[in-house]
């Protein structure tokens, strides 16, 4: 999908990262938080606590609003600094949801 946003002067799609580079970035950025969570000691009452209410959900409205506002702000920044149309960037942002 990202190749649709970047085009060269002849109109061909340009992919800024190879699949191997994407995997490397994913490994480098995801490993430290995963290690931190994996080595964190569990609380003493973790098996005694009741499960959380499923009707509340994981994401609150404030988290969802911050998520979309940051995506839209990034879309404006990307479209302003390059020759990509804002509509194309916003459609890529909304397509990932």
Protein Blocks (a to p, Z undefined) as FASTA:
>chain_A
ZZmmpccfkopacdfbdfklmmmmmmmmmmmmmmmmmmpccdfklmmpccddfklombdf
klmmmmmmmmmmmmmmmmmmmcbdfklmmmmmmmmZZ
